[in-house]
Amino acid sequence: PAGTLPAITAAAHALGRALPADAAELLGEGYRILPKQVPRPVRRAYRTVLSSIWALTSADDNTAHLWRAALVFDSLVLAPPRANESFLKAIRRRLTLFLDANIPALLAEGQHQRKPSPTPPPPTATDANAERAVRAQETLLRFRSITGAMKRLRAPIAKTPISADATAAALRKLNPAIGSPIPPPPQFHPVVQGGGDAAPPTPPPQIRPAYRRPIQPPTDAPPAPLQVTTDQVLRKIRSTDTAAAGGPTGQTYITLRTWFDEDDAATDHFVAATNNIIANKVPPSIIPLLTAARGLAIPKDEEGNLRPIAVGSVLLRFVASLALGLSHKETDAYFLGAHAKAKQFGIGVASGCNLMAAAIESHLRQNPTHIAISCDTRNAFNSYDR
């Protein structure tokens, strides 16, 4: 309604200045957001308020506190409701708190929901495949996500709950930090034909640093940033996986689908923010907030081994996926070069890994005398010296 914009502006400034500037302090153990669409009766008001905050982030260079307000707004307004309160009433009450600039009360809405989610219970079915089917059905019914259900059908199941200590140990073991020692590369000795007893070759001198270095940014000038249109964003958001996990702010693709609910002025503001992120028009102090991730360990196999992963901001994941999808010709040319007959499914192909896995399984079923050979380097991504 008329006259609301000044109230939104004042409240956005107040909220942003009340939030800690340090990303670790602001995010803490992470926020929780109810994984549901914003109810229709309050959706327009919610999108108007949030899109207006995002519009303010482009006003001038001194907007770091407004970026914080925009990025954490959902964590406060869409947090699970209190006992005996509907999601609709909770959102309406929190929007009122925001417009009244009652920032302490609004911050309390997110604070009481920041406890980590409980550890998933151990399998209830005696057969692992039956347990996967139960979890896949739950994902399909809860999120209406076929992709998410397919992932559940393939995912290993932990026989016992994963403890916090086990997660921390897996993260420390498999995620080398800056300054940690670099193990020497393995030495490969060529086989001497005829069973000769020639001495192995002298190993090359160690030219790599003894300790892991910080990532060095490129020194050459970046190319002109890609800019996306509203139509491209709307097409992309409708193909996202609603069962995908949320990052430290709790936002998921369900949240972003509400952002881009229809082609209107609010969506234009969200698209402008998307283009600002792609173009790196982000205050330096906000970059750690955008790139922060939740570290956790998931089952790697049925033997109890763990795979540490990082769940980053869903907004940054969406922007990166959108940009890669629109740049698939350039990425294919970069990774494949002149090998026109080759085809990669890892970058710029929707559900590419799932498609390849399903295609290989189907081929092997139809051709039982064929074999598939896969090559997997142990902990390659985490161990690569960048």
N, C-alpha and C positions, 0 to 999 in steps of 0.2 A: 504493500500500500504506500501511498504518497507519504513522504516524511520519514520512511523507515531507513533510507540510506544513511542519513547522518548518524542514526543510532547504531547501525551496523559498523560504520567507520570508527566511531568512538569506542565501541566494544572490542573491535578487532585490535585496535592499538593497545587497549588495556590488557586484553588477553595475551597478546604477543609479548608485552613488556613484563608480564607476570610469570612467563615461562622461563625456565633456566636456559641460558645460552649454550651451555655444554650439552652435547648430544647424549653422552652417557648418563648424565644426571637427569636429563629430560625424559629419556626412554626407560631408564631403570631396567626392570625385568620384563618390560613390554606391556602393552595395553591389550585389552580384549574388546572386541566389537561383536555384537550379536550378528550371526551370519544369516541375516534376513533382509529382504528389500525394505526400504523405508515405506511405511504405509502410505497409501494414496492421499488420505486427508491432510497429511503434513508434508508430503513430498515437495510440493511447489514452494512452500515456505523454506524448507530445508535447503533446496537447491538455490533459491534466491539469496539466502544469507551466505552460504558457502561460496557461491560463484562471485558474489560481491567482494568477499575477502580476497579471493584469488585475483580479481581485477585490481585491487589495491596494491598487490605485489609488483605490478608493472608501472606504478605511478612515478617512482623515482629510484635513485640508487640506495637510499637509506630505508630499505624495506626488510631487513633480515628478521626483525621481530614479527612482521606481518606474514612472512613465509612460515615461521614457527606456528603462528596462529592457524594458518591455512592447513598445514600438515597434521596438526594435532586436533583440529576441530572435531573430526569424526570420532577420535578416541574418547572424547568427552561426551558428545551428543548421542552417539550410537552405542555407547556401552550398554551391557545387559541391564535391564531395568531392576529396580529394587523389588524386594518381596511384595507380592500382592499388587503389582503395578504392571499395566500392559506396556508393550513397546511403544505404542502410539502415544499414550499419556506421558511416558518418560521423555520422548523426543519433544513433545509440545512443551513440557515443563522446562526442559533444558534450553530450548530455543528462547523461552521467556527469560530465563536466567541470563542468557547471553545478551539479549536486547536490553535488559535492565542493567547491563554491565555489572552484574553480581558475580564477579570473576571467582572469588574464593569458593562460593557455593558450587559453581560450575566445575572448578578444578576438583572438588571433592567427588564429583560424579565419576570421574575417571580413576581417581586414586583408589577407591575401594574395590575396583575391579582389576587391579594390576597383579594380583596373585597368579602364579602360573597355573595353567589348566592341570587338572589331576592326571596322573599317569594312566594311560589306557589299561584296562584290565587284561589279564592273560587270556589266552584262547579259551573259549567256552566249549567248543566242539572238539571231540576227540580226534577227528580227521582234519588235517591242515587245509585240504582243499575245501571242505565243508565250511570251515571258519572263514576262508577267503571269500567264499560265496556269500556268507552272511554279511560280511563287512562291505562287499561290493553292492549288495542289495540296499544296505543302509545308506551308502553314499548316493546311489541312484535315486532313492526316494527322498533323501534330505536335500540334495543339491540339484537333482535332475541333470546330472552330469554323466554322460556315457564315458567320456575320457577318464574321469575320476574313478568310475566303477571298474574300467579296464585296468587301471593302475593297481587297484585293490586286489584284483584277481591274480596279479603277478607278484605282488609285494610279499617278501618273506615275513613270517610272523614270529615275534619274540616269544619264546616259551615262558619267560618270566619277565616281569616289568623291568624296564631299563632305569636304573638308579641315576641320581644326579652325579654320584662319584664316577660311575662308569662312563657317563657322557663326558665329564671333564677329562677323564683319562684318555678317552678316544680323541678328543679335540687336541689335547697336548701332544699326543703321539703322532697324529697324522696331519697336523697343521703347523709346519715349521714357522717360527716367528723370525722377524728381523733380528739379526745378531746371533742366531743359532748356527751351530757348525754345519757345514755342508759335507755330506759323506762323499768319499772319492768315487768316481764313476767306475763301474765294473770293467775289468780288463778281459778282452776277448782275444784268445790266441788262435791263430789260423791252424787248421789241421794240415800236417805235413804228409803228403801222399807217400805211400810206400812204407809207412811205419818208421820214418827216420827219427833220429834223436837230436834234431837241431834245437838249439837253445831258443826259448821264446824271445820275441823282439823286445827291445828296450821300451818301457812304457813312455809315452810322451810326457813332457814336463807339465806339471800342474799349473795351468794358467788361470784357473778360476779362483775367485777369492775364497778364503778359508771360512768366511762367515756370510750368511745371507744378507743381501743389501736391500735397502728400500727400493720400491719401484721407481724407476726414473721416467718421468714423462717425456714424450717425443720432443725433439728439438726443432723439427721442421714445422712450418706453419700449417695449421689445420685447414682442410678444405671448407668451402662454403657450407654452412649447416643446412641439413635437410629441413624443409618446412612442410607440415602436413595440413591437410584440409579437414573440414568438419566431416565431410562424407567419408574420407579415409578412416578417420577415428571411429565413426559410428559403425562402419563395416567391421573394423577390427574388434571393437569391444563386444560385439554380438557373437563373436567366435571364441571368446575366452572361456577358460575352464572355471566354472563357479565353485568347484570343489578344491581348487588350489589353495594352499595355505597362505595365511596373511603374514606380513612382516612385523617389525617391532611396534608399529602404530596400530596394528590390528586390522587394518584395511584389507579387504579381499576384492576379487573381481566382482563380487556381488555389490560391494560399495561403489566401485567405479561404474558399474552399469546404471546405478542410480544417478551418478553425476551426469552421464551422457544419456539420460533417459529419452530425450527427444531433441530435435533440431530447433533450438531456440536461443535466446540471448544468453541464458545461463551456460549452455553448452559452448557458445562462442568464447566465453571467459575461460572455461576449462581447456579448450583447445589452445587458446593463447598461452596458458600456463604450460601446456605440453610442449609447444614450440620453444618457449623460453628454456625449458630443461634441455631439449635437444640442442639448442644453440649455446648451452652453457651460460645463459644469462641468469645465473644464480649467485646470490651473495656467497663469498667464500666460507663464511661461518655456517652456512646451511648445507654445504656439501657433505660433511660427516653425518648430518641428520638424514639426508637422502640415501646415502650409501651404507647406513647401518644395517645390520642383519641379526636375526636370532640364530644363535648357534645351538644345534641339538644333534643327537645321534639317533639313527634309525637302524632297524635290523638289516644286516647285509646278506645274511644267509640263515639257514636253519640251524647252524652250529652255534649261534650266539655271537658271532662277530658283529661289530658295529660299524656303520658308515657315518662319519661326521658330515653334516651339511650346514649351510647357512641360508636362511630364508630371508631374503632382502625385501625392501619396500616394494609393494605391489605396484605402486605408481611408477617407480623406476623400471621395474620389470616390464610393465606395459609399454612404456615409452621405448625401451630398448627393442622389444619384440616388434613393435610397430615400425621402427626405423629400419631394422634388419629385413623385415618383410618387404618393405618398399625398396630396399637396396639389394634384392636377391641376385640380380644380374651382376652387380659389382662384386658381391661376395663370392659368387661362383667363379667369376673371372680371377679373383685374387687367390682363392684356394685351389682351383683346378687348372688355371692357366689355359693352355692350348688343348687339354685333354677333353675334347668335346664329348667323347663317349662315356666319360665318367660322370657319376652323379652322386652328390652328397645329400644326405637327409638330415644333417645335424643343425643346419643354419638356414633360416628363411623358409622352412617347410613346416607347415602346421602338423603337429603330432608326428614329426618325421621319424623319431626313434620307434614309436609305437607301430607305425606303418611298416617299417623295416622288419621289426620283430615278428609281426603277424604274417608278413609275406614269406619270411624264411620258414616259419613254423608250418605254414600251409604248403610250401614247396616240399619240405621234408616229409610231410604226411602223404603227399601225392607221389613222392619219389623215394621210397624207403631205402633204396640202394645208394642214394646220394648222401653226402656229408656236408656240414657247414663248419668252416674254420674261422674262429674269432681270435683276435689278438688283443690282449688287455695288459697294459703296463701297470704294475703295482703302484697305487697311490700317485699316479702320474700328475694329475692336476695340482695337487697340493705340494708335490715335491719339485715341480718345475721351477728353475731359477729364472725369475723374471728380471 
